[in-house]
C-alpha cells in the first residue's frame, strides 16, 4: 500500500469513528434529557414551560456536538491537510 493509500484509509477510518461516536453520545444524551424532562413535567405540571424551554436549549447544545463531529469527519474526507502534503511530497520525489 502506498503512502497516499495509507493516508486515505486512515482518514476514512477516522471519519467513520468520528461520526459513530459523535452520533452515539448525543443520541444517548438527548434521550436522557428528554426522559428526565418528561419526568419533571409529570411531577410538576405548573413548571412545564420553564422545563420545556430549558430542555430545548439543552437539546440544541447537545445536537451541536453531533454537528461538530460531522464537520470534522467531512474535513477528514474532503479537505484533509495531510493529503495535499502527501501529494506534493509524492510529486517532488516522483519527478
CORZINOR-V847319 format. One record per helix or strand of 3 or more residues. SS is the DSSP state (hx for helix, st for strand). FROM is the first residue (numbers start at 1). TO is the last residue. If there is no record, write none. Layout:
BEGIN
SS:FROM:TO  SS:FROM:TO
END
This chain:
BEGIN
hx:3:43  hx:45:78  hx:81:94
END
